[in-house]
Each structure stands twice: as C-alpha cells, then as structure tokens.
C-alpha cells in the first residue's frame, strides 16, 4: 500500500524518479476560496509585471492540491485551466486580437490535458506567465509613450497659459504629479520644468523673428508673467538678452 501511495505521488514529482514513501508528504486539500484568492493575486502580479511573484503564486495554487487524492491529476488540470483563464483574461484587457487569443487559448487547453505530472505543468504554465507579462510590459511601454506624446502636445498647445505647470498638466491627465515627473524624465531624459522652459524659449525666439514685440509682450505670449524671470530664462537659453538677440537677428537678415 505504501508503494502504491508513493507511486501515485509521481504526479507531484514527475516521471523517472525514485520515490520513497517516507519522503512523501500529503496535504489536505484547501477550500476553493484559497484558490480564488491566489488567482486574484496572480492577476495582480501579471498586470504589475512581477514575474517571480506570478510564478510562485502558480506553484502555491498547486500546493493546495492533495496529490494522494485519486482525482489529483484532474484537480491539477482544473487548476491549470483556471490559471490559463487568468492569463488570457489579462491578455484580453490589453485589447489584443480576440480571435488570436481565443485560438491560442484553445491550443493551450489541449496541451494542458495531455500533461500528466506537476513539474511539467508548472514549467508549461510558467512559460505562459512569462509571455503574458512580456505582453503586459510591451503594452505599458506603448501606453507610456502615448502619454508622453500627449503631454508634449498639450504643452505646445498651452504655452501661453501662465498656469501651465507640472501640477496643472498632471491634473489635466488625472495623474499624480510625482509619477508624471518621474515618467517624463525617464522617457525624455529631461525634467518637466526644463522641457517646458525650453519650449517657451523656442516660442519666444520664433516671436522675435516674426513680430516686433517688446520683451514683456513676448514674456506674456509664452506664459511667463514676470518679465525679469523671462529675461533670465532667455539669456540662460540663448546666451544673449532679448535686445542683443534682436540685433543679432537683424544683422543676420
């Protein structure tokens, strides 16, 4: 009887292994609520791109199964199908092609029912988890790029607004200012304030070339109410004050 019990344990350790009964540890099956909790955790880890945590959660799901149970293999298959469903639901939320995901899911289900040991199942599901996280990361990068592009466009369209600032833009896009600041610097290589100031100076130079405007008028036109601050920013950006720059442009023309 001990030999039979140990032999049944091959589901948990894989084929081609010597199994001693004294090494076999059986666990009582946990409730479905435990499994559901772990599946919810798995979804969170997938969306967060936490690969190691996601794979460990997959292993935890299977640790709830009593491998001594005569239906252990069926329970492993059912748990695997639940895990796959979570992975594909996350993929669908990324707005990937539904038909491609559906066909992939069917093929994956067919592979699962032919797996007969837990190590093989965990290895297979781990590859699915890794691919899902890669898709999530790819989508997040795309979303971040789109966000930064939208922020840049918003800045261009509102340069003349003196209220334009990090907090102003963050509020417009329903973002935390700190998050926007970090993300903007990471994606552009320049901090938000420096980028905004540079854009205002570029517009100021354009106005000097196109129109005969006084310094304070240009300052207002680029959203800077303090003429002295504008002059300081302009000289730092060009190396010349406004009057010197006007002369340079005039002489060049």
Residue, then its C-alpha position, 0 to 999 in steps of 0.5 A: x500500500x505504501x508503494x502504491x501511495x508513493x507511486x501515485x505521488x509521481x504526479x507531484x514529482x514527475x516521471x523517472x524518479x525514485x520515490x520513497x514513501x517516507x519522503x512523501x508528504x500529503x496535504x489536505x486539500x484547501x477550500x476553493x476560496x484559497x484558490x480564488x484568492x491566489x488567482x486574484x493575486x496572480x492577476x495582480x502580479x501579471x498586470x504589475x509585471x512581477x514575474x517571480x511573484x506570478x510564478x510562485x503564486x502558480x506553484x502555491x495554487x498547486x500546493x493546495x492540491x492533495x496529490x494522494x487524492x485519486x482525482x489529483x491529476x484532474x484537480x491539477x488540470x482544473x487548476x491549470x485551466x483556471x490559471x490559463x483563464x487568468x492569463x488570457x483574461x489579462x491578455x484580453x484587457x490589453x485589447x489584443x486580437x480576440x480571435x488570436x487569443x481565443x485560438x491560442x487559448x484553445x491550443x493551450x487547453x489541449x496541451x494542458x490535458x495531455x500533461x500528466x505530472x506537476x513539474x511539467x505543468x508548472x514549467x508549461x504554465x510558467x512559460x505562459x506567465x512569462x509571455x503574458x507579462x512580456x505582453x503586459x510590459x510591451x503594452x505599458x511601454x506603448x501606453x507610456x509613450x502615448x502619454x508622453x506624446x500627449x503631454x508634449x502636445x498639450x504643452x505646445x498647445x498651452x504655452x501661453x497659459x501662465x498656469x501651465x505647470x507640472x501640477x496643472x498638466x498632471x491634473x489635466x491627465x488625472x495623474x499624480x504629479x510625482x509619477x508624471x515627473x518621474x515618467x517624463x524624465x525617464x522617457x525624455x531624459x529631461x525634467x518637466x520644468x526644463x522641457x517646458x522652459x525650453x519650449x517657451x524659449x523656442x516660442x519666444x525666439x520664433x516671436x522675435x523673428x516674426x513680430x516686433x514685440x517688446x520683451x514683456x509682450x513676448x514674456x506674456x505670449x509664452x506664459x511667463x508673467x514676470x518679465x525679469x524671470x523671462x529675461x533670465x530664462x532667455x539669456x540662460x537659453x540663448x546666451x544673449x538678452x532679448x535686445x542683443x538677440x534682436x540685433x543679432x537677428x537683424x544683422x543676420x537678415 
